[in-house]
Amino acid sequence: MGKIAIYPRVSSEKQASEDRYSLAVQKERCEALLISQGYKREDFVYYCDAGISGITIEERDELKELLKRLQEPDNNIEGVCCYDLSRISRSISHTLEIFKLLKENNLRLFTCDGAFMGI
C-alpha cells in the first residue's frame, strides 16, 4: 500500500477546542478509519491547517502543498482522508476541482462520516 494523506482542519479557536472537531479528534478518527481499511500508521502523512476558513484555498498552505504533491508524477500518495468533506472545502467549485484532481490521478478519498470510503 502507498501513503495516505490525512488532512484535518479547524477554522476557529472555538472549533479547535471542541471535542468533536478538534485537530486531535480529527486525526484520531482518520487514523482509526484507515487502520480499519488495512493501512498502517507508517502509511500516514499529515497536512494540517488550523484556524483557517474552508471557503477558500488561498490561505491554506498545507492543503495547497498536499494538492501540489498529489500532482507530482513520482509521489507515493494513493489517497486522502479527512474527517468530513467540509474539512477539505466549503466551496462547491473548489470541491469539484479537488474531486477532478483525485479522479485524474486515480487517488482514493476517505471520510470519517462514511460518505467516501476509498472511491
C-alpha positions in Angstrom: 0.0 0.0 0.0 1.1 3.6 -0.6 0.9 6.5 1.7 -2.4 8.2 2.7 -2.6 11.9 3.4 -4.6 12.8 6.5 -6.0 16.4 6.3 -7.5 17.8 9.5 -8.6 21.4 9.5 -10.3 23.7 12.0 -11.5 27.2 11.1 -11.5 28.8 14.6 -10.2 28.7 18.1 -13.6 27.6 19.3 -13.8 24.7 16.9 -10.2 23.7 17.8 -11.3 23.3 21.4 -14.5 21.4 20.7 -14.1 17.7 21.4 -15.9 16.6 18.2 -13.9 18.8 15.8 -10.5 19.4 17.5 -7.5 18.6 15.3 -6.6 15.7 17.6 -10.0 14.2 17.3 -10.0 14.5 13.5 -6.5 12.9 13.3 -7.5 10.0 15.7 -10.7 9.3 13.7 -9.0 9.4 10.4 -6.2 7.1 11.7 -8.8 4.6 13.1 -10.7 4.6 9.8 -7.6 4.0 7.7 -6.4 1.2 10.1 -9.8 -0.5 9.7 -9.2 -0.4 5.9 -5.8 -2.1 6.2 -3.4 0.8 6.4 -0.7 1.1 9.0 0.4 4.2 10.9 3.7 4.4 8.9 1.5 4.9 5.8 0.2 8.2 7.1 1.4 11.6 6.1 -0.2 14.7 7.6 -1.2 18.0 6.2 -3.0 20.3 8.7 -4.4 23.8 8.6 -5.5 25.3 11.9 -7.7 28.4 12.3 -8.3 28.8 8.6 -11.7 29.0 6.9 -12.8 26.4 4.4 -14.3 28.9 2.0 -11.1 29.5 0.1 -7.9 27.5 -0.6 -5.7 30.6 -0.9 -4.7 30.9 2.8 -4.4 27.1 3.4 -0.8 26.4 2.9 -0.9 22.8 3.9 -3.8 22.0 1.6 -2.1 23.7 -1.2 1.1 21.7 -0.5 -0.9 18.5 -0.5 -2.7 19.3 -3.7 0.7 20.2 -5.3 2.2 16.9 -4.1 -0.7 14.9 -5.4 0.0 16.2 -8.9 3.7 15.1 -8.8 4.2 12.1 -11.0 6.5 10.3 -8.6 4.6 10.9 -5.4 3.7 7.8 -3.4 0.3 9.0 -2.0 -2.6 6.9 -3.1 -5.4 8.8 -1.3 -6.6 11.4 1.1 -8.6 11.1 4.3 -10.4 13.8 6.2 -13.0 14.0 9.0 -15.7 15.1 6.6 -15.8 16.8 3.2 -16.3 20.2 4.8 -12.7 19.9 6.2 -11.4 20.0 2.6 -13.6 22.7 1.3 -16.9 24.6 1.9 -16.9 25.8 -1.7 -18.6 23.6 -4.3 -16.4 24.8 -7.1 -13.2 24.0 -5.0 -14.6 20.6 -4.0 -15.2 19.8 -7.7 -11.7 20.8 -8.6 -10.3 18.6 -5.9 -12.5 15.7 -7.0 -11.3 16.1 -10.5 -7.7 16.1 -9.3 -8.3 12.9 -7.3 -10.0 11.2 -10.2 -7.4 12.2 -12.8 -4.7 10.8 -10.6 -6.6 7.6 -9.5 -6.5 8.6 -5.9 -8.8 7.4 -3.2 -10.9 9.5 -0.8 -11.9 8.5 2.7 -14.1 10.5 5.1 -14.9 9.5 8.6 -18.6 10.2 8.1 -18.7 7.2 5.6 -19.6 9.3 2.6 -16.4 8.3 0.8 -14.7 5.0 1.6 -11.9 4.8 -0.8 -13.6 5.7 -4.0 
